[in-house]
Amino acid sequence: MSNFVKLFFGFVALGLLAILAVPGPASAITAELAKKCQAMAAKAHPMALPGSKVGTAKAERDYFGACIKNNGTMPDSNTQNTTTPAAK
C-alpha cells in the first residue's frame, strides 16, 4: 500500500510541475500599435522604384518587428532610408 501512495503522490507532483512549467499566453499587439509601427516602417523604408535592384522589404519587416518589440518607440536616427540609391 505504501508503494501505491508514493507512486500516486509522485504522479501528482509530476502533474503539478508540468502545469506550472507551461508558459502563459502571449499578449497580442493592439491594432493601434500595429498601425503606428506600419506607418513608421513605411516612412523609414519607402518602396523602391520599379526596376530597382535594391529591395527594402526585409528591412521594413525588421523595422516593424523592432518597433513592436519596443512598444512603438523607435530612435529617430533609424528613420532615414539608407538602402535606396540616390536619385540621378
A tleap script that builds the chain and sets N, CA, C and O, in Angstrom:
source leaprc.protein.ff14SB
mol = sequence {
  NMET SER ASN PHE VAL LYS LEU PHE PHE GLY
  PHE VAL ALA LEU GLY LEU LEU ALA ILE LEU
  ALA VAL PRO GLY PRO ALA SER ALA ILE THR
  ALA GLU LEU ALA LYS LYS CYS GLN ALA MET
  ALA ALA LYS ALA HIE PRO MET ALA LEU PRO
  GLY SER LYS VAL GLY THR ALA LYS ALA GLU
  ARG ASP TYR PHE GLY ALA CYS ILE LYS ASN
  ASN GLY THR MET PRO ASP SER ASN THR GLN
  ASN THR THR THR PRO ALA ALA CLYS
}
set mol.1.N position { 0.804 -1.192 0.000 }
set mol.1.CA position { 0.000 0.000 0.000 }
set mol.1.C position { 0.850 1.260 0.000 }
set mol.1.O position { 0.475 2.242 -0.641 }
set mol.2.N position { 1.966 1.267 0.688 }
set mol.2.CA position { 2.799 2.460 0.748 }
set mol.2.C position { 3.450 2.749 -0.601 }
set mol.2.O position { 3.685 3.910 -0.935 }
set mol.3.N position { 3.742 1.719 -1.373 }
set mol.3.CA position { 4.289 1.949 -2.714 }
set mol.3.C position { 3.267 2.634 -3.609 }
set mol.3.O position { 3.606 3.497 -4.420 }
set mol.4.N position { 2.001 2.231 -3.445 }
set mol.4.CA position { 0.941 2.859 -4.228 }
set mol.4.C position { 0.794 4.337 -3.864 }
set mol.4.O position { 0.626 5.177 -4.748 }
set mol.5.N position { 0.853 4.656 -2.587 }
set mol.5.CA position { 0.719 6.042 -2.126 }
set mol.5.C position { 1.890 6.877 -2.630 }
set mol.5.O position { 1.694 8.008 -3.075 }
set mol.6.N position { 3.100 6.338 -2.568 }
set mol.6.CA position { 4.280 7.056 -3.069 }
set mol.6.C position { 4.161 7.296 -4.574 }
set mol.6.O position { 4.466 8.382 -5.068 }
set mol.7.N position { 3.720 6.278 -5.285 }
set mol.7.CA position { 3.553 6.406 -6.733 }
set mol.7.C position { 2.477 7.437 -7.075 }
set mol.7.O position { 2.647 8.236 -7.996 }
set mol.8.N position { 1.370 7.415 -6.329 }
set mol.8.CA position { 0.283 8.356 -6.555 }
set mol.8.C position { 0.748 9.792 -6.339 }
set mol.8.O position { 0.524 10.658 -7.185 }
set mol.9.N position { 1.401 10.041 -5.195 }
set mol.9.CA position { 1.872 11.393 -4.923 }
set mol.9.C position { 2.993 11.809 -5.871 }
set mol.9.O position { 3.155 12.997 -6.151 }
set mol.10.N position { 3.754 10.865 -6.359 }
set mol.10.CA position { 4.780 11.161 -7.362 }
set mol.10.C position { 4.153 11.656 -8.657 }
set mol.10.O position { 4.622 12.622 -9.258 }
set mol.11.N position { 3.080 10.980 -9.081 }
set mol.11.CA position { 2.385 11.406 -10.294 }
set mol.11.C position { 1.697 12.760 -10.104 }
set mol.11.O position { 1.672 13.579 -11.023 }
set mol.12.N position { 1.144 12.994 -8.926 }
set mol.12.CA position { 0.501 14.275 -8.646 }
set mol.12.C position { 1.546 15.393 -8.694 }
set mol.12.O position { 1.313 16.444 -9.291 }
set mol.13.N position { 2.685 15.159 -8.068 }
set mol.13.CA position { 3.746 16.164 -8.079 }
set mol.13.C position { 4.245 16.406 -9.499 }
set mol.13.O position { 4.479 17.551 -9.886 }
set mol.14.N position { 4.409 15.350 -10.270 }
set mol.14.CA position { 4.854 15.484 -11.656 }
set mol.14.C position { 3.823 16.254 -12.480 }
set mol.14.O position { 4.189 17.074 -13.322 }
set mol.15.N position { 2.559 15.997 -12.245 }
set mol.15.CA position { 1.497 16.720 -12.954 }
set mol.15.C position { 1.484 18.197 -12.605 }
set mol.15.O position { 1.302 19.042 -13.480 }
set mol.16.N position { 1.675 18.513 -11.330 }
set mol.16.CA position { 1.723 19.924 -10.924 }
set mol.16.C position { 2.920 20.637 -11.535 }
set mol.16.O position { 2.810 21.788 -11.955 }
set mol.17.N position { 4.053 19.962 -11.585 }
set mol.17.CA position { 5.232 20.560 -12.221 }
set mol.17.C position { 4.988 20.820 -13.709 }
set mol.17.O position { 5.400 21.850 -14.243 }
set mol.18.N position { 4.323 19.887 -14.365 }
set mol.18.CA position { 4.036 20.056 -15.791 }
set mol.18.C position { 3.098 21.240 -16.020 }
set mol.18.O position { 3.269 21.997 -16.976 }
set mol.19.N position { 2.111 21.397 -15.146 }
set mol.19.CA position { 1.165 22.507 -15.284 }
set mol.19.C position { 1.866 23.836 -15.029 }
set mol.19.O position { 1.626 24.809 -15.744 }
set mol.20.N position { 2.723 23.887 -14.027 }
set mol.20.CA position { 3.408 25.135 -13.702 }
set mol.20.C position { 4.480 25.494 -14.724 }
set mol.20.O position { 4.841 26.664 -14.852 }
set mol.21.N position { 4.991 24.510 -15.449 }
set mol.21.CA position { 6.051 24.766 -16.422 }
set mol.21.C position { 5.532 25.351 -17.726 }
set mol.21.O position { 6.315 25.900 -18.501 }
set mol.22.N position { 4.237 25.251 -17.989 }
set mol.22.CA position { 3.655 25.762 -19.228 }
set mol.22.C position { 3.615 27.284 -19.148 }
set mol.22.O position { 3.061 27.834 -18.196 }
set mol.23.N position { 4.196 27.979 -20.139 }
set mol.23.CA position { 4.162 29.445 -20.110 }
set mol.23.C position { 2.750 29.966 -20.352 }
set mol.23.O position { 1.914 29.289 -20.950 }
set mol.24.N position { 2.507 31.170 -19.878 }
set mol.24.CA position { 1.201 31.802 -20.069 }
set mol.24.C position { 1.011 32.207 -21.521 }
set mol.24.O position { 1.954 32.161 -22.312 }
set mol.25.N position { -0.184 32.596 -21.867 }
set mol.25.CA position { -0.443 33.008 -23.255 }
set mol.25.C position { 0.311 34.290 -23.595 }
set mol.25.O position { 0.483 35.170 -22.752 }
set mol.26.N position { 0.749 34.374 -24.829 }
set mol.26.CA position { 1.458 35.564 -25.299 }
set mol.26.C position { 0.457 36.703 -25.467 }
set mol.26.O position { -0.674 36.493 -25.906 }
set mol.27.N position { 0.876 37.878 -25.121 }
set mol.27.CA position { -0.027 39.017 -25.276 }
set mol.27.C position { -0.021 39.467 -26.737 }
set mol.27.O position { 1.033 39.559 -27.367 }
set mol.28.N position { -1.188 39.740 -27.251 }
set mol.28.CA position { -1.325 40.172 -28.632 }
set mol.28.C position { -1.093 41.678 -28.716 }
set mol.28.O position { -1.363 42.420 -27.771 }
set mol.29.N position { -0.591 42.105 -29.862 }
set mol.29.CA position { -0.388 43.538 -30.061 }
set mol.29.C position { -1.740 44.171 -30.389 }
set mol.29.O position { -2.645 43.503 -30.890 }
set mol.30.N position { -1.863 45.451 -30.104 }
set mol.30.CA position { -3.113 46.144 -30.403 }
set mol.30.C position { -3.095 46.629 -31.852 }
set mol.30.O position { -2.034 46.765 -32.462 }
set mol.31.N position { -4.265 46.882 -32.380 }
set mol.31.CA position { -4.372 47.390 -33.749 }
set mol.31.C position { -3.724 48.764 -33.855 }
set mol.31.O position { -3.117 49.099 -34.872 }
set mol.32.N position { -3.860 49.554 -32.799 }
set mol.32.CA position { -3.255 50.890 -32.800 }
set mol.32.C position { -1.733 50.811 -32.900 }
set mol.32.O position { -1.114 51.565 -33.651 }
set mol.33.N position { -1.131 49.886 -32.134 }
set mol.33.CA position { 0.319 49.716 -32.182 }
set mol.33.C position { 0.762 49.206 -33.550 }
set mol.33.O position { 1.770 49.670 -34.083 }
set mol.34.N position { 0.027 48.264 -34.121 }
set mol.34.CA position { 0.380 47.729 -35.439 }
set mol.34.C position { 0.305 48.816 -36.509 }
set mol.34.O position { 1.183 48.899 -37.368 }
set mol.35.N position { -0.733 49.648 -36.466 }
set mol.35.CA position { -0.868 50.725 -37.454 }
set mol.35.C position { 0.253 51.754 -37.300 }
set mol.35.O position { 0.801 52.236 -38.291 }
set mol.36.N position { 0.586 52.083 -36.063 }
set mol.36.CA position { 1.649 53.051 -35.809 }
set mol.36.C position { 2.987 52.524 -36.316 }
set mol.36.O position { 3.730 53.246 -36.980 }
set mol.37.N position { 3.293 51.270 -36.004 }
set mol.37.CA position { 4.565 50.697 -36.436 }
set mol.37.C position { 4.621 50.501 -37.950 }
set mol.37.O position { 5.682 50.643 -38.560 }
set mol.38.N position { 3.481 50.177 -38.553 }
set mol.38.CA position { 3.453 50.026 -40.010 }
set mol.38.C position { 3.715 51.350 -40.676 }
set mol.38.O position { 4.445 51.411 -41.666 }
set mol.39.N position { 3.136 52.413 -40.156 }
set mol.39.CA position { 3.360 53.740 -40.736 }
set mol.39.C position { 4.818 54.174 -40.556 }
set mol.39.O position { 5.418 54.744 -41.468 }
set mol.40.N position { 5.376 53.904 -39.388 }
set mol.40.CA position { 6.774 54.266 -39.144 }
set mol.40.C position { 7.709 53.466 -40.050 }
set mol.40.O position { 8.693 54.003 -40.559 }
set mol.41.N position { 7.398 52.176 -40.253 }
set mol.41.CA position { 8.234 51.332 -41.106 }
set mol.41.C position { 8.157 51.790 -42.563 }
set mol.41.O position { 9.167 51.802 -43.265 }
set mol.42.N position { 6.964 52.165 -43.013 }
set mol.42.CA position { 6.810 52.643 -44.384 }
set mol.42.C position { 7.541 53.960 -44.593 }
set mol.42.O position { 8.100 54.200 -45.663 }
set mol.43.N position { 7.540 54.816 -43.574 }
set mol.43.CA position { 8.252 56.092 -43.675 }
set mol.43.C position { 9.765 55.873 -43.659 }
set mol.43.O position { 10.503 56.539 -44.385 }
set mol.44.N position { 10.215 54.947 -42.834 }
set mol.44.CA position { 11.648 54.699 -42.725 }
set mol.44.C position { 12.204 53.962 -43.941 }
set mol.44.O position { 13.366 54.145 -44.304 }
set mol.45.N position { 11.377 53.133 -44.565 }
set mol.45.CA position { 11.826 52.338 -45.723 }
set mol.45.C position { 10.786 52.434 -46.829 }
set mol.45.O position { 10.002 51.503 -47.016 }
set mol.46.N position { 10.763 53.548 -47.572 }
set mol.46.CA position { 9.764 53.682 -48.645 }
set mol.46.C position { 10.006 52.670 -49.754 }
set mol.46.O position { 11.102 52.130 -49.903 }
set mol.47.N position { 8.963 52.429 -50.522 }
set mol.47.CA position { 9.050 51.441 -51.603 }
set mol.47.C position { 10.090 51.878 -52.624 }
set mol.47.O position { 10.234 53.063 -52.924 }
set mol.48.N position { 10.814 50.886 -53.152 }
set mol.48.CA position { 11.806 51.163 -54.186 }
set mol.48.C position { 11.097 51.385 -55.524 }
set mol.48.O position { 9.985 50.899 -55.733 }
set mol.49.N position { 11.732 52.102 -56.401 }
set mol.49.CA position { 11.174 52.343 -57.727 }
set mol.49.C position { 11.151 51.053 -58.527 }
set mol.49.O position { 12.018 50.200 -58.337 }
set mol.50.N position { 10.177 50.888 -59.419 }
set mol.50.CA position { 10.133 49.684 -60.241 }
set mol.50.C position { 11.412 49.541 -61.059 }
set mol.50.O position { 11.903 50.513 -61.635 }
set mol.51.N position { 11.939 48.341 -61.106 }
set mol.51.CA position { 13.164 48.081 -61.833 }
set mol.51.C position { 14.415 48.252 -60.996 }
set mol.51.O position { 15.515 47.939 -61.451 }
set mol.52.N position { 14.260 48.741 -59.787 }
set mol.52.CA position { 15.406 48.921 -58.902 }
set mol.52.C position { 15.887 47.562 -58.402 }
set mol.52.O position { 15.081 46.672 -58.130 }
set mol.53.N position { 17.178 47.412 -58.286 }
set mol.53.CA position { 17.736 46.155 -57.816 }
set mol.53.C position { 17.885 46.133 -56.299 }
set mol.53.O position { 18.298 45.124 -55.728 }
set mol.54.N position { 17.552 47.240 -55.651 }
set mol.54.CA position { 17.661 47.329 -54.201 }
set mol.54.C position { 16.300 47.009 -53.599 }
set mol.54.O position { 15.313 47.675 -53.910 }
set mol.55.N position { 16.239 46.001 -52.743 }
set mol.55.CA position { 14.987 45.634 -52.096 }
set mol.55.C position { 14.929 46.147 -50.670 }
set mol.55.O position { 15.940 46.158 -49.967 }
set mol.56.N position { 13.766 46.565 -50.249 }
set mol.56.CA position { 13.628 47.107 -48.901 }
set mol.56.C position { 12.618 46.327 -48.068 }
set mol.56.O position { 12.352 46.709 -46.928 }
set mol.57.N position { 12.054 45.258 -48.592 }
set mol.57.CA position { 11.011 44.535 -47.862 }
set mol.57.C position { 11.537 43.932 -46.567 }
set mol.57.O position { 10.884 44.037 -45.529 }
set mol.58.N position { 12.704 43.305 -46.612 }
set mol.58.CA position { 13.265 42.704 -45.403 }
set mol.58.C position { 13.590 43.778 -44.369 }
set mol.58.O position { 13.329 43.593 -43.180 }
set mol.59.N position { 14.149 44.883 -44.809 }
set mol.59.CA position { 14.472 45.966 -43.884 }
set mol.59.C position { 13.200 46.524 -43.249 }
set mol.59.O position { 13.190 46.855 -42.063 }
set mol.60.N position { 12.135 46.627 -44.032 }
set mol.60.CA position { 10.874 47.130 -43.495 }
set mol.60.C position { 10.287 46.150 -42.476 }
set mol.60.O position { 9.786 46.566 -41.432 }
set mol.61.N position { 10.348 44.851 -42.777 }
set mol.61.CA position { 9.851 43.844 -41.828 }
set mol.61.C position { 10.664 43.865 -40.539 }
set mol.61.O position { 10.099 43.783 -39.449 }
set mol.62.N position { 11.988 43.975 -40.658 }
set mol.62.CA position { 12.845 44.036 -39.476 }
set mol.62.C position { 12.537 45.265 -38.629 }
set mol.62.O position { 12.498 45.186 -37.402 }
set mol.63.N position { 12.319 46.397 -39.286 }
set mol.63.CA position { 11.985 47.631 -38.581 }
set mol.63.C position { 10.647 47.484 -37.861 }
set mol.63.O position { 10.507 47.898 -36.710 }
set mol.64.N position { 9.666 46.894 -38.540 }
set mol.64.CA position { 8.345 46.685 -37.943 }
set mol.64.C position { 8.461 45.797 -36.709 }
set mol.64.O position { 7.862 46.095 -35.675 }
set mol.65.N position { 9.224 44.710 -36.805 }
set mol.65.CA position { 9.408 43.812 -35.671 }
set mol.65.C position { 10.086 44.500 -34.499 }
set mol.65.O position { 9.707 44.297 -33.346 }
set mol.66.N position { 11.091 45.314 -34.797 }
set mol.66.CA position { 11.774 46.057 -33.735 }
set mol.66.C position { 10.839 47.075 -33.099 }
set mol.66.O position { 10.887 47.290 -31.888 }
set mol.67.N position { 10.002 47.694 -33.896 }
set mol.67.CA position { 9.040 48.672 -33.388 }
set mol.67.C position { 8.041 47.994 -32.451 }
set mol.67.O position { 7.708 48.546 -31.403 }
set mol.68.N position { 7.566 46.819 -32.812 }
set mol.68.CA position { 6.636 46.075 -31.973 }
set mol.68.C position { 7.311 45.701 -30.654 }
set mol.68.O position { 6.709 45.828 -29.587 }
set mol.69.N position { 8.561 45.240 -30.728 }
set mol.69.CA position { 9.283 44.858 -29.510 }
set mol.69.C position { 9.504 46.055 -28.595 }
set mol.69.O position { 9.504 45.909 -27.373 }
set mol.70.N position { 9.694 47.248 -29.180 }
set mol.70.CA position { 9.926 48.463 -28.397 }
set mol.70.C position { 8.631 49.182 -28.045 }
set mol.70.O position { 8.660 50.308 -27.547 }
set mol.71.N position { 7.499 48.540 -28.301 }
set mol.71.CA position { 6.181 49.087 -27.978 }
set mol.71.C position { 5.921 50.423 -28.678 }
set mol.71.O position { 5.301 51.316 -28.102 }
set mol.72.N position { 6.391 50.557 -29.909 }
set mol.72.CA position { 6.083 51.730 -30.723 }
set mol.72.C position { 7.044 52.884 -30.589 }
set mol.72.O position { 6.808 53.946 -31.166 }
set mol.73.N position { 8.116 52.712 -29.851 }
set mol.73.CA position { 9.098 53.786 -29.731 }
set mol.73.C position { 10.373 53.369 -30.433 }
set mol.73.O position { 10.989 52.359 -30.094 }
set mol.74.N position { 10.755 54.158 -31.413 }
set mol.74.CA position { 11.972 53.891 -32.175 }
set mol.74.C position { 12.829 55.147 -32.165 }
set mol.74.O position { 12.306 56.261 -32.182 }
set mol.75.N position { 14.148 54.970 -32.138 }
set mol.75.CA position { 15.024 56.150 -32.201 }
set mol.75.C position { 14.875 56.853 -33.541 }
set mol.75.O position { 14.654 56.207 -34.566 }
set mol.76.N position { 14.995 58.173 -33.534 }
set mol.76.CA position { 14.820 58.962 -34.753 }
set mol.76.C position { 15.932 58.741 -35.758 }
set mol.76.O position { 15.722 58.965 -36.950 }
set mol.77.N position { 17.106 58.311 -35.323 }
set mol.77.CA position { 18.232 58.142 -36.238 }
set mol.77.C position { 17.994 57.008 -37.217 }
set mol.77.O position { 18.627 56.983 -38.273 }
set mol.78.N position { 17.098 56.055 -36.910 }
set mol.78.CA position { 16.840 54.932 -37.798 }
set mol.78.C position { 15.743 55.211 -38.808 }
set mol.78.O position { 15.399 54.325 -39.591 }
set mol.79.N position { 15.183 56.407 -38.818 }
set mol.79.CA position { 14.085 56.685 -39.737 }
set mol.79.C position { 14.575 57.098 -41.122 }
set mol.79.O position { 13.763 57.249 -42.035 }
set mol.80.N position { 15.862 57.280 -41.296 }
set mol.80.CA position { 16.391 57.634 -42.607 }
set mol.80.C position { 16.636 56.372 -43.419 }
set mol.80.O position { 17.229 55.417 -42.918 }
set mol.81.N position { 16.189 56.362 -44.652 }
set mol.81.CA position { 16.350 55.198 -45.534 }
set mol.81.C position { 17.739 55.259 -46.153 }
set mol.81.O position { 18.073 56.219 -46.848 }
set mol.82.N position { 18.540 54.248 -45.903 }
set mol.82.CA position { 19.895 54.211 -46.454 }
set mol.82.C position { 20.048 53.089 -47.473 }
set mol.82.O position { 21.159 52.841 -47.941 }
set mol.83.N position { 18.962 52.402 -47.831 }
set mol.83.CA position { 19.091 51.246 -48.730 }
set mol.83.C position { 18.777 51.591 -50.184 }
set mol.83.O position { 19.107 50.801 -51.069 }
set mol.84.N position { 18.164 52.717 -50.464 }
set mol.84.CA position { 17.841 53.034 -51.852 }
set mol.84.C position { 18.919 53.969 -52.415 }
set mol.84.O position { 19.433 54.832 -51.702 }
set mol.85.N position { 19.253 53.795 -53.681 }
set mol.85.CA position { 20.268 54.650 -54.270 }
set mol.85.C position { 19.794 56.087 -54.445 }
set mol.85.O position { 18.593 56.347 -54.524 }
set mol.86.N position { 20.720 56.998 -54.502 }
set mol.86.CA position { 20.404 58.413 -54.673 }
set mol.86.C position { 19.842 58.655 -56.074 }
set mol.86.O position { 20.247 57.992 -57.029 }
set mol.87.N position { 18.923 59.592 -56.198 }
set mol.87.CA position { 18.336 59.920 -57.489 }
set mol.87.C position { 19.364 60.650 -58.365 }
set mol.87.O position { 20.190 61.421 -57.877 }
set mol.88.N position { 19.285 60.381 -59.662 }
set mol.88.CA position { 20.238 60.998 -60.591 }
set mol.88.C position { 19.673 62.250 -61.182 }
set mol.88.O position { 20.334 62.906 -61.988 }
savepdb mol mol.pdb
quit
